Structures are given as structure tokens and as C-alpha cells.
Amino acid sequence: MKQIDVVGAVIVNDKDEILCALRSQKMSLPGLWEFPGGKIEQGEEATSALVREINEELLCAIEIGELIADITHEYPNIKVRLMTYFAKIISGKPVATEHEKLQWFSSNKLAELDWAPADIPTVHKLCSKSQI
């Protein structure tokens, strides 16, 4: 089974809200929420890939924080290794160039969204942190 390595950004704003991206009908897993990001290119570091992907996908620059989760999820046709990191925007305003929409949610609302399966372990970690 083919495996791809991807990165996702848990972008937090000054209100402690998290930026979530709704997958468009043109994408695989349409209508599910995810953390923005994308594939790591061959020879690329995970954090460098995340900075590049957010720049391409959301048209803004981010600063990467700590690693949240490093999980592998097996879909029917592909295995995805997803590494998620905390991040904050340092310039620009997020624009949905690929996703159906972008929306800010407080961490206590994340569990109410219909997430792409690979993102669920990160959601669980974020929800448990918000209850500490």
C-alpha cells in the first residue's frame, strides 16, 4: 500500500480559536474538515513543507510551534502519515484557495465537526488540552 507523508497546521489566533478547513467537492473526502497543510516533498523537512503548503494554500506566512501528533491512518487505498504542529500567522490573512471554506472555531467546538479520519487524533488531543 502506498504511503504519503503530510503535515497539518493547527493555526491558533489571538482569541485561542483554531483555523479549520472544509474540504471542497473536488477533493478526496469532500465535505470533511481538516487542518490545512499538505504533502511533504522528497527531501523536504516536515516544518519546511508546512510553511510552504500554508503559503501556497492559504496565502499567508506562519511560524511553526510544537509537534502535536504524528499518526498513521490507513484509508482503503492509501496510508497517510500526518504530522500536525501548532502554528501562528505572522503575515497575511488566510484565503481559501483550495478548500470550500475556512473557519475559526474554539477548541471546545472542534468535536462537533465532521473530520477527515487522519485528523481525528489531533482533534482529540486539542479537546483534552482545552479541558485541563
Number of C-alpha atoms within 10 A of each C-alpha: 9 8 13 15 17 21 25 28 30 25 22 19 15 8 9 12 18 24 21 23 23 24 23 16 12 11 12 10 15 14 18 17 25 26 25 25 25 20 18 20 13 8 7 11 10 20 20 13 21 28 20 19 23 22 18 16 17 21 17 18 20 20 15 18 15 9 14 18 18 14 16 17 16 14 11 7 9 12 16 18 18 25 23 27 23 18 22 19 17 10 12 12 10 17 16 15 12 17 22 16 14 21 13 17 17 15 20 15 12 20 13 7 14 13 21 17 14 20 19 18 18 21 22 13 12 18 17 12 11 10 8 5
